[in-house]
Amino acid sequence: MPKANEIKRGFVIEHEGRVWAVRDVSRSAPTARGGSTLYRFKLEAIPGGDRQELTLKGDDVAREADLVRRQSSFSYRDADGFVFMDDEDFSQYLLDEDAVGDAAGYLTDGLGGIYVLLIDGTPVALTLPQSVELTVADTAPVMKGATATRSAKPATTESGLEVMVPDYITPGESIRVNTETGEFMGRS
């Protein structure tokens, strides 16, 4: 069981009888004598997506959840949900829209680097790669004299995700998007 100071972003822990994914970790050190370092975790329930914050002292122990991470690729979406294929044994995992949540906007056919989280053999959630490449489907036309330092404009990607991009981006261009923040990272 890891101590609070060993828990990093991406860990999956059990708390209050539920399974939670650690989405963010912040550390604060009180200035008073004898004050111990506090770790504040932003948690997201698996499954369900409920969010909660948890604060622990550095020596407090958290229970790591018993789950399996399988590296997979996105195959397709149908009426039942999203289908992912395991990269090792080619088995398929079906996740419904609630389990995928906001990650749906980053999924494109054949996207790899995805981890499907399984609890007792049942797929319950997924972890996306740090960034993905998406093609801009629609955006406002390029403004004359637009540079990289100018303001941003909204763009809709092939997957339906809306991203703020620099003025010089045109439809059909491939861009990199951060999956944690949803921000434009650059051209691909």
mmCIF file of the C-alpha atoms, coordinates in Angstrom:
data_MODEL
# 
_entry.id   MODEL 
# 
loop_
_atom_site.group_PDB 
_atom_site.id 
_atom_site.type_symbol 
_atom_site.label_atom_id 
_atom_site.label_alt_id 
_atom_site.label_comp_id 
_atom_site.label_asym_id 
_atom_site.label_entity_id 
_atom_site.label_seq_id 
_atom_site.pdbx_PDB_ins_code 
_atom_site.Cartn_x 
_atom_site.Cartn_y 
_atom_site.Cartn_z 
_atom_site.occupancy 
_atom_site.B_iso_or_equiv 
_atom_site.pdbx_formal_charge 
_atom_site.auth_seq_id 
_atom_site.auth_comp_id 
_atom_site.auth_asym_id 
_atom_site.auth_atom_id 
_atom_site.pdbx_PDB_model_num 
ATOM 1   C CA . MET A 1 1   ? 0.000   0.000   0.000   1.00 0.00 ? 1   MET A CA 1 
ATOM 2   C CA . PRO A 1 2   ? 1.521   3.307   -1.075  1.00 0.00 ? 2   PRO A CA 1 
ATOM 3   C CA . LYS A 1 3   ? 1.979   6.242   1.265   1.00 0.00 ? 3   LYS A CA 1 
ATOM 4   C CA . ALA A 1 4   ? 0.402   9.565   0.262   1.00 0.00 ? 4   ALA A CA 1 
ATOM 5   C CA . ASN A 1 5   ? 3.792   10.971  -0.783  1.00 0.00 ? 5   ASN A CA 1 
ATOM 6   C CA . GLU A 1 6   ? 4.251   8.066   -3.247  1.00 0.00 ? 6   GLU A CA 1 
ATOM 7   C CA . ILE A 1 7   ? 0.908   8.484   -5.042  1.00 0.00 ? 7   ILE A CA 1 
ATOM 8   C CA . LYS A 1 8   ? 1.186   10.068  -8.493  1.00 0.00 ? 8   LYS A CA 1 
ATOM 9   C CA . ARG A 1 9   ? -1.270  11.164  -11.161 1.00 0.00 ? 9   ARG A CA 1 
ATOM 10  C CA . GLY A 1 10  ? -2.825  8.105   -12.820 1.00 0.00 ? 10  GLY A CA 1 
ATOM 11  C CA . PHE A 1 11  ? -2.833  5.903   -9.689  1.00 0.00 ? 11  PHE A CA 1 
ATOM 12  C CA . VAL A 1 12  ? -6.083  4.131   -8.881  1.00 0.00 ? 12  VAL A CA 1 
ATOM 13  C CA . ILE A 1 13  ? -6.981  3.879   -5.201  1.00 0.00 ? 13  ILE A CA 1 
ATOM 14  C CA . GLU A 1 14  ? -9.841  2.664   -3.016  1.00 0.00 ? 14  GLU A CA 1 
ATOM 15  C CA . HIS A 1 15  ? -11.462 5.222   -0.718  1.00 0.00 ? 15  HIS A CA 1 
ATOM 16  C CA . GLU A 1 16  ? -14.751 4.980   1.183   1.00 0.00 ? 16  GLU A CA 1 
ATOM 17  C CA . GLY A 1 17  ? -15.582 1.674   -0.503  1.00 0.00 ? 17  GLY A CA 1 
ATOM 18  C CA . ARG A 1 18  ? -15.251 3.027   -4.062  1.00 0.00 ? 18  ARG A CA 1 
ATOM 19  C CA . VAL A 1 19  ? -12.538 2.967   -6.712  1.00 0.00 ? 19  VAL A CA 1 
ATOM 20  C CA . TRP A 1 20  ? -11.047 6.367   -7.657  1.00 0.00 ? 20  TRP A CA 1 
ATOM 21  C CA . ALA A 1 21  ? -8.560  7.484   -10.312 1.00 0.00 ? 21  ALA A CA 1 
ATOM 22  C CA . VAL A 1 22  ? -6.101  10.190  -9.206  1.00 0.00 ? 22  VAL A CA 1 
ATOM 23  C CA . ARG A 1 23  ? -6.415  13.029  -11.749 1.00 0.00 ? 23  ARG A CA 1 
ATOM 24  C CA . ASP A 1 24  ? -4.229  15.656  -10.046 1.00 0.00 ? 24  ASP A CA 1 
ATOM 25  C CA . VAL A 1 25  ? -1.893  15.917  -7.060  1.00 0.00 ? 25  VAL A CA 1 
ATOM 26  C CA . SER A 1 26  ? -0.896  19.113  -5.256  1.00 0.00 ? 26  SER A CA 1 
ATOM 27  C CA . ARG A 1 27  ? 1.453   19.402  -2.315  1.00 0.00 ? 27  ARG A CA 1 
ATOM 28  C CA . SER A 1 28  ? 1.446   22.014  0.451   1.00 0.00 ? 28  SER A CA 1 
ATOM 29  C CA . ALA A 1 29  ? 3.940   22.389  3.272   1.00 0.00 ? 29  ALA A CA 1 
ATOM 30  C CA . PRO A 1 30  ? 2.641   24.323  6.289   1.00 0.00 ? 30  PRO A CA 1 
ATOM 31  C CA . THR A 1 31  ? 5.106   26.853  7.683   1.00 0.00 ? 31  THR A CA 1 
ATOM 32  C CA . ALA A 1 32  ? 4.260   26.211  11.333  1.00 0.00 ? 32  ALA A CA 1 
ATOM 33  C CA . ARG A 1 33  ? 6.713   24.131  13.331  1.00 0.00 ? 33  ARG A CA 1 
ATOM 34  C CA . GLY A 1 34  ? 5.744   20.518  13.459  1.00 0.00 ? 34  GLY A CA 1 
ATOM 35  C CA . GLY A 1 35  ? 3.400   20.891  10.499  1.00 0.00 ? 35  GLY A CA 1 
ATOM 36  C CA . SER A 1 36  ? 3.555   17.919  8.166   1.00 0.00 ? 36  SER A CA 1 
ATOM 37  C CA . THR A 1 37  ? 3.300   18.108  4.387   1.00 0.00 ? 37  THR A CA 1 
ATOM 38  C CA . LEU A 1 38  ? -0.230  17.739  3.058   1.00 0.00 ? 38  LEU A CA 1 
ATOM 39  C CA . TYR A 1 39  ? -1.111  16.100  -0.261  1.00 0.00 ? 39  TYR A CA 1 
ATOM 40  C CA . ARG A 1 40  ? -4.365  17.119  -1.938  1.00 0.00 ? 40  ARG A CA 1 
ATOM 41  C CA . PHE A 1 41  ? -5.698  14.688  -4.545  1.00 0.00 ? 41  PHE A CA 1 
ATOM 42  C CA . LYS A 1 42  ? -8.398  15.334  -7.139  1.00 0.00 ? 42  LYS A CA 1 
ATOM 43  C CA . LEU A 1 43  ? -10.194 12.028  -7.627  1.00 0.00 ? 43  LEU A CA 1 
ATOM 44  C CA . GLU A 1 44  ? -12.612 10.721  -10.245 1.00 0.00 ? 44  GLU A CA 1 
ATOM 45  C CA . ALA A 1 45  ? -14.816 7.705   -9.521  1.00 0.00 ? 45  ALA A CA 1 
ATOM 46  C CA . ILE A 1 46  ? -14.446 4.569   -11.644 1.00 0.00 ? 46  ILE A CA 1 
ATOM 47  C CA . PRO A 1 47  ? -17.042 3.945   -12.981 1.00 0.00 ? 47  PRO A CA 1 
ATOM 48  C CA . GLY A 1 48  ? -19.344 6.914   -12.701 1.00 0.00 ? 48  GLY A CA 1 
ATOM 49  C CA . GLY A 1 49  ? -17.110 9.941   -13.086 1.00 0.00 ? 49  GLY A CA 1 
ATOM 50  C CA . ASP A 1 50  ? -18.083 11.540  -9.745  1.00 0.00 ? 50  ASP A CA 1 
ATOM 51  C CA . ARG A 1 51  ? -15.370 13.927  -8.558  1.00 0.00 ? 51  ARG A CA 1 
ATOM 52  C CA . GLN A 1 52  ? -14.002 14.432  -5.084  1.00 0.00 ? 52  GLN A CA 1 
ATOM 53  C CA . GLU A 1 53  ? -10.994 15.918  -3.328  1.00 0.00 ? 53  GLU A CA 1 
ATOM 54  C CA . LEU A 1 54  ? -9.005  14.046  -0.695  1.00 0.00 ? 54  LEU A CA 1 
ATOM 55  C CA . THR A 1 55  ? -6.324  15.478  1.599   1.00 0.00 ? 55  THR A CA 1 
ATOM 56  C CA . LEU A 1 56  ? -3.779  13.201  3.285   1.00 0.00 ? 56  LEU A CA 1 
ATOM 57  C CA . LYS A 1 57  ? -0.623  13.686  5.327   1.00 0.00 ? 57  LYS A CA 1 
ATOM 58  C CA . GLY A 1 58  ? 2.631   12.406  3.809   1.00 0.00 ? 58  GLY A CA 1 
ATOM 59  C CA . ASP A 1 59  ? 2.746   9.274   5.997   1.00 0.00 ? 59  ASP A CA 1 
ATOM 60  C CA . ASP A 1 60  ? -0.937  8.333   5.574   1.00 0.00 ? 60  ASP A CA 1 
ATOM 61  C CA . VAL A 1 61  ? -1.483  5.118   3.647   1.00 0.00 ? 61  VAL A CA 1 
ATOM 62  C CA . ALA A 1 62  ? -3.923  4.662   0.761   1.00 0.00 ? 62  ALA A CA 1 
ATOM 63  C CA . ARG A 1 63  ? -5.133  1.322   -0.538  1.00 0.00 ? 63  ARG A CA 1 
ATOM 64  C CA . GLU A 1 64  ? -4.303  0.695   -4.176  1.00 0.00 ? 64  GLU A CA 1 
ATOM 65  C CA . ALA A 1 65  ? -7.252  -0.693  -6.140  1.00 0.00 ? 65  ALA A CA 1 
ATOM 66  C CA . ASP A 1 66  ? -7.125  -4.199  -7.556  1.00 0.00 ? 66  ASP A CA 1 
ATOM 67  C CA . LEU A 1 67  ? -7.468  -3.649  -11.284 1.00 0.00 ? 67  LEU A CA 1 
ATOM 68  C CA . VAL A 1 68  ? -5.809  -4.595  -14.538 1.00 0.00 ? 68  VAL A CA 1 
ATOM 69  C CA . ARG A 1 69  ? -4.678  -2.127  -17.229 1.00 0.00 ? 69  ARG A CA 1 
ATOM 70  C CA . ARG A 1 70  ? -4.734  -3.493  -20.767 1.00 0.00 ? 70  ARG A CA 1 
ATOM 71  C CA . GLN A 1 71  ? -3.093  -1.559  -23.600 1.00 0.00 ? 71  GLN A CA 1 
ATOM 72  C CA . SER A 1 72  ? -5.661  -1.223  -26.348 1.00 0.00 ? 72  SER A CA 1 
ATOM 73  C CA . SER A 1 73  ? -6.633  0.616   -29.523 1.00 0.00 ? 73  SER A CA 1 
ATOM 74  C CA . PHE A 1 74  ? -9.940  2.236   -30.367 1.00 0.00 ? 74  PHE A CA 1 
ATOM 75  C CA . SER A 1 75  ? -11.795 0.182   -32.996 1.00 0.00 ? 75  SER A CA 1 
ATOM 76  C CA . TYR A 1 76  ? -15.208 1.701   -33.585 1.00 0.00 ? 76  TYR A CA 1 
ATOM 77  C CA . ARG A 1 77  ? -18.358 3.133   -32.040 1.00 0.00 ? 77  ARG A CA 1 
ATOM 78  C CA . ASP A 1 78  ? -21.805 1.581   -32.397 1.00 0.00 ? 78  ASP A CA 1 
ATOM 79  C CA . ALA A 1 79  ? -25.224 1.889   -30.746 1.00 0.00 ? 79  ALA A CA 1 
ATOM 80  C CA . ASP A 1 80  ? -24.064 -0.092  -27.676 1.00 0.00 ? 80  ASP A CA 1 
ATOM 81  C CA . GLY A 1 81  ? -20.992 2.062   -27.007 1.00 0.00 ? 81  GLY A CA 1 
ATOM 82  C CA . PHE A 1 82  ? -17.280 2.229   -27.785 1.00 0.00 ? 82  PHE A CA 1 
ATOM 83  C CA . VAL A 1 83  ? -15.301 -0.872  -28.782 1.00 0.00 ? 83  VAL A CA 1 
ATOM 84  C CA . PHE A 1 84  ? -11.582 -1.210  -27.983 1.00 0.00 ? 84  PHE A CA 1 
ATOM 85  C CA . MET A 1 85  ? -9.256  -4.037  -29.046 1.00 0.00 ? 85  MET A CA 1 
ATOM 86  C CA . ASP A 1 86  ? -6.537  -5.375  -26.763 1.00 0.00 ? 86  ASP A CA 1 
ATOM 87  C CA . ASP A 1 87  ? -3.101  -4.926  -28.410 1.00 0.00 ? 87  ASP A CA 1 
ATOM 88  C CA . GLU A 1 88  ? -1.771  -8.267  -27.080 1.00 0.00 ? 88  GLU A CA 1 
ATOM 89  C CA . ASP A 1 89  ? -4.531  -10.889 -27.317 1.00 0.00 ? 89  ASP A CA 1 
ATOM 90  C CA . PHE A 1 90  ? -6.935  -9.003  -29.635 1.00 0.00 ? 90  PHE A CA 1 
ATOM 91  C CA . SER A 1 91  ? -9.919  -9.418  -27.293 1.00 0.00 ? 91  SER A CA 1 
ATOM 92  C CA . GLN A 1 92  ? -12.531 -6.674  -27.504 1.00 0.00 ? 92  GLN A CA 1 
ATOM 93  C CA . TYR A 1 93  ? -13.793 -4.456  -24.688 1.00 0.00 ? 93  TYR A CA 1 
ATOM 94  C CA . LEU A 1 94  ? -17.096 -2.583  -24.845 1.00 0.00 ? 94  LEU A CA 1 
ATOM 95  C CA . LEU A 1 95  ? -17.454 0.612   -22.810 1.00 0.00 ? 95  LEU A CA 1 
ATOM 96  C CA . ASP A 1 96  ? -20.704 2.586   -22.682 1.00 0.00 ? 96  ASP A CA 1 
ATOM 97  C CA . GLU A 1 97  ? -20.897 6.360   -23.106 1.00 0.00 ? 97  GLU A CA 1 
ATOM 98  C CA . ASP A 1 98  ? -20.950 6.989   -19.335 1.00 0.00 ? 98  ASP A CA 1 
ATOM 99  C CA . ALA A 1 99  ? -17.676 5.083   -18.825 1.00 0.00 ? 99  ALA A CA 1 
ATOM 100 C CA . VAL A 1 100 ? -15.952 6.920   -21.704 1.00 0.00 ? 100 VAL A CA 1 
ATOM 101 C CA . GLY A 1 101 ? -17.322 10.356  -20.783 1.00 0.00 ? 101 GLY A CA 1 
ATOM 102 C CA . ASP A 1 102 ? -15.422 13.390  -22.116 1.00 0.00 ? 102 ASP A CA 1 
ATOM 103 C CA . ALA A 1 103 ? -12.751 11.138  -23.645 1.00 0.00 ? 103 ALA A CA 1 
ATOM 104 C CA . ALA A 1 104 ? -15.114 10.470  -26.587 1.00 0.00 ? 104 ALA A CA 1 
ATOM 105 C CA . GLY A 1 105 ? -14.019 13.717  -28.249 1.00 0.00 ? 105 GLY A CA 1 
ATOM 106 C CA . TYR A 1 106 ? -10.424 12.486  -28.474 1.00 0.00 ? 106 TYR A CA 1 
ATOM 107 C CA . LEU A 1 107 ? -11.177 9.065   -29.989 1.00 0.00 ? 107 LEU A CA 1 
ATOM 108 C CA . THR A 1 108 ? -10.429 8.455   -33.674 1.00 0.00 ? 108 THR A CA 1 
ATOM 109 C CA . ASP A 1 109 ? -10.353 5.161   -35.578 1.00 0.00 ? 109 ASP A CA 1 
ATOM 110 C CA . GLY A 1 110 ? -7.215  3.158   -34.796 1.00 0.00 ? 110 GLY A CA 1 
ATOM 111 C CA . LEU A 1 111 ? -6.060  5.453   -31.948 1.00 0.00 ? 111 LEU A CA 1 
ATOM 112 C CA . GLY A 1 112 ? -3.477  3.539   -29.906 1.00 0.00 ? 112 GLY A CA 1 
ATOM 113 C CA . GLY A 1 113 ? -1.822  4.102   -26.549 1.00 0.00 ? 113 GLY A CA 1 
ATOM 114 C CA . ILE A 1 114 ? -5.118  3.737   -24.694 1.00 0.00 ? 114 ILE A CA 1 
ATOM 115 C CA . TYR A 1 115 ? -5.355  1.710   -21.483 1.00 0.00 ? 115 TYR A CA 1 
ATOM 116 C CA . VAL A 1 116 ? -8.657  -0.001  -20.678 1.00 0.00 ? 116 VAL A CA 1 
ATOM 117 C CA . LEU A 1 117 ? -9.097  -0.485  -16.919 1.00 0.00 ? 117 LEU A CA 1 
ATOM 118 C CA . LEU A 1 118 ? -10.626 -3.816  -15.886 1.00 0.00 ? 118 LEU A CA 1 
ATOM 119 C CA . ILE A 1 119 ? -12.039 -4.705  -12.466 1.00 0.00 ? 119 ILE A CA 1 
ATOM 120 C CA . ASP A 1 120 ? -12.785 -8.431  -12.095 1.00 0.00 ? 120 ASP A CA 1 
ATOM 121 C CA . GLY A 1 121 ? -12.507 -8.806  -15.880 1.00 0.00 ? 121 GLY A CA 1 
ATOM 122 C CA . THR A 1 122 ? -15.116 -6.121  -16.585 1.00 0.00 ? 122 THR A CA 1 
ATOM 123 C CA . PRO A 1 123 ? -14.031 -2.963  -18.442 1.00 0.00 ? 123 PRO A CA 1 
ATOM 124 C CA . VAL A 1 124 ? -14.946 0.091   -16.346 1.00 0.00 ? 124 VAL A CA 1 
ATOM 125 C CA . ALA A 1 125 ? -12.874 3.028   -17.621 1.00 0.00 ? 125 ALA A CA 1 
ATOM 126 C CA . LEU A 1 126 ? -10.051 4.077   -19.920 1.00 0.00 ? 126 LEU A CA 1 
ATOM 127 C CA . THR A 1 127 ? -6.907  6.176   -19.794 1.00 0.00 ? 127 THR A CA 1 
ATOM 128 C CA . LEU A 1 128 ? -5.984  8.232   -22.866 1.00 0.00 ? 128 LEU A CA 1 
ATOM 129 C CA . PRO A 1 129 ? -2.463  9.038   -24.084 1.00 0.00 ? 129 PRO A CA 1 
ATOM 130 C CA . GLN A 1 130 ? -1.035  12.458  -23.071 1.00 0.00 ? 130 GLN A CA 1 
ATOM 131 C CA . SER A 1 131 ? -1.870  13.945  -26.488 1.00 0.00 ? 131 SER A CA 1 
ATOM 132 C CA . VAL A 1 132 ? -3.700  12.928  -29.658 1.00 0.00 ? 132 VAL A CA 1 
ATOM 133 C CA . GLU A 1 133 ? -3.629  14.037  -33.287 1.00 0.00 ? 133 GLU A CA 1 
ATOM 134 C CA . LEU A 1 134 ? -6.922  15.305  -34.678 1.00 0.00 ? 134 LEU A CA 1 
ATOM 135 C CA . THR A 1 135 ? -7.875  16.797  -38.033 1.00 0.00 ? 135 THR A CA 1 
ATOM 136 C CA . VAL A 1 136 ? -9.602  20.176  -38.076 1.00 0.00 ? 136 VAL A CA 1 
ATOM 137 C CA . ALA A 1 137 ? -12.978 19.754  -39.778 1.00 0.00 ? 137 ALA A CA 1 
ATOM 138 C CA . ASP A 1 138 ? -14.239 23.333  -39.543 1.00 0.00 ? 138 ASP A CA 1 
ATOM 139 C CA . THR A 1 139 ? -12.959 26.711  -38.415 1.00 0.00 ? 139 THR A CA 1 
ATOM 140 C CA . ALA A 1 140 ? -13.185 30.356  -39.410 1.00 0.00 ? 140 ALA A CA 1 
ATOM 141 C CA . PRO A 1 141 ? -11.099 31.405  -42.443 1.00 0.00 ? 141 PRO A CA 1 
ATOM 142 C CA . VAL A 1 142 ? -7.509  32.590  -41.999 1.00 0.00 ? 142 VAL A CA 1 
ATOM 143 C CA . MET A 1 143 ? -7.258  36.278  -41.227 1.00 0.00 ? 143 MET A CA 1 
ATOM 144 C CA . LYS A 1 144 ? -4.736  38.242  -43.269 1.00 0.00 ? 144 LYS A CA 1 
ATOM 145 C CA . GLY A 1 145 ? -1.595  38.894  -41.225 1.00 0.00 ? 145 GLY A CA 1 
ATOM 146 C CA . ALA A 1 146 ? -2.409  36.206  -38.637 1.00 0.00 ? 146 ALA A CA 1 
ATOM 147 C CA . THR A 1 147 ? 0.623   35.101  -36.638 1.00 0.00 ? 147 THR A CA 1 
ATOM 148 C CA . ALA A 1 148 ? 1.265   32.621  -33.863 1.00 0.00 ? 148 ALA A CA 1 
ATOM 149 C CA . THR A 1 149 ? 0.997   35.365  -31.233 1.00 0.00 ? 149 THR A CA 1 
ATOM 150 C CA . ARG A 1 150 ? -2.460  36.571  -32.274 1.00 0.00 ? 150 ARG A CA 1 
ATOM 151 C CA . SER A 1 151 ? -5.732  35.565  -30.645 1.00 0.00 ? 151 SER A CA 1 
ATOM 152 C CA . ALA A 1 152 ? -7.307  32.133  -30.849 1.00 0.00 ? 152 ALA A CA 1 
ATOM 153 C CA . LYS A 1 153 ? -10.450 31.015  -32.656 1.00 0.00 ? 153 LYS A CA 1 
ATOM 154 C CA . PRO A 1 154 ? -12.686 27.958  -32.139 1.00 0.00 ? 154 PRO A CA 1 
ATOM 155 C CA . ALA A 1 155 ? -12.175 24.928  -34.365 1.00 0.00 ? 155 ALA A CA 1 
ATOM 156 C CA . THR A 1 156 ? -14.214 21.730  -34.605 1.00 0.00 ? 156 THR A CA 1 
ATOM 157 C CA . THR A 1 157 ? -12.245 18.511  -35.092 1.00 0.00 ? 157 THR A CA 1 
ATOM 158 C CA . GLU A 1 158 ? -13.179 15.348  -36.986 1.00 0.00 ? 158 GLU A CA 1 
ATOM 159 C CA . SER A 1 159 ? -14.358 13.781  -33.712 1.00 0.00 ? 159 SER A CA 1 
ATOM 160 C CA . GLY A 1 160 ? -16.622 16.727  -32.857 1.00 0.00 ? 160 GLY A CA 1 
ATOM 161 C CA . LEU A 1 161 ? -14.338 18.179  -30.173 1.00 0.00 ? 161 LEU A CA 1 
ATOM 162 C CA . GLU A 1 162 ? -14.118 21.976  -30.091 1.00 0.00 ? 162 GLU A CA 1 
ATOM 163 C CA . VAL A 1 163 ? -10.608 23.366  -29.514 1.00 0.00 ? 163 VAL A CA 1 
ATOM 164 C CA . MET A 1 164 ? -9.296  26.927  -29.436 1.00 0.00 ? 164 MET A CA 1 
ATOM 165 C CA . VAL A 1 165 ? -6.579  27.198  -32.111 1.00 0.00 ? 165 VAL A CA 1 
ATOM 166 C CA . PRO A 1 166 ? -4.379  30.039  -33.436 1.00 0.00 ? 166 PRO A CA 1 
ATOM 167 C CA . ASP A 1 167 ? -5.734  32.157  -36.304 1.00 0.00 ? 167 ASP A CA 1 
ATOM 168 C CA . TYR A 1 168 ? -3.451  30.556  -38.909 1.00 0.00 ? 168 TYR A CA 1 
ATOM 169 C CA . ILE A 1 169 ? -4.982  27.039  -38.594 1.00 0.00 ? 169 ILE A CA 1 
ATOM 170 C CA . THR A 1 170 ? -7.171  26.017  -41.550 1.00 0.00 ? 170 THR A CA 1 
ATOM 171 C CA . PRO A 1 171 ? -9.665  23.157  -42.106 1.00 0.00 ? 171 PRO A CA 1 
ATOM 172 C CA . GLY A 1 172 ? -7.969  19.894  -43.052 1.00 0.00 ? 172 GLY A CA 1 
ATOM 173 C CA . GLU A 1 173 ? -4.848  20.525  -40.940 1.00 0.00 ? 173 GLU A CA 1 
ATOM 174 C CA . SER A 1 174 ? -3.730  17.954  -38.398 1.00 0.00 ? 174 SER A CA 1 
ATOM 175 C CA . ILE A 1 175 ? -3.190  19.297  -34.863 1.00 0.00 ? 175 ILE A CA 1 
ATOM 176 C CA . ARG A 1 176 ? -1.996  17.866  -31.525 1.00 0.00 ? 176 ARG A CA 1 
ATOM 177 C CA . VAL A 1 177 ? -4.364  18.305  -28.567 1.00 0.00 ? 177 VAL A CA 1 
ATOM 178 C CA . ASN A 1 178 ? -3.580  17.711  -24.871 1.00 0.00 ? 178 ASN A CA 1 
ATOM 179 C CA . THR A 1 179 ? -6.101  15.144  -23.568 1.00 0.00 ? 179 THR A CA 1 
ATOM 180 C CA . GLU A 1 180 ? -5.951  16.414  -19.984 1.00 0.00 ? 180 GLU A CA 1 
ATOM 181 C CA . THR A 1 181 ? -6.585  20.104  -20.649 1.00 0.00 ? 181 THR A CA 1 
ATOM 182 C CA . GLY A 1 182 ? -8.170  20.046  -24.136 1.00 0.00 ? 182 GLY A CA 1 
ATOM 183 C CA . GLU A 1 183 ? -5.697  22.688  -25.291 1.00 0.00 ? 183 GLU A CA 1 
ATOM 184 C CA . PHE A 1 184 ? -4.031  23.062  -28.688 1.00 0.00 ? 184 PHE A CA 1 
ATOM 185 C CA . MET A 1 185 ? -0.375  21.945  -28.538 1.00 0.00 ? 185 MET A CA 1 
ATOM 186 C CA . GLY A 1 186 ? 0.748   22.495  -32.119 1.00 0.00 ? 186 GLY A CA 1 
ATOM 187 C CA . ARG A 1 187 ? 0.549   21.252  -35.668 1.00 0.00 ? 187 ARG A CA 1 
ATOM 188 C CA . SER A 1 188 ? 1.254   17.611  -36.407 1.00 0.00 ? 188 SER A CA 1 
# 
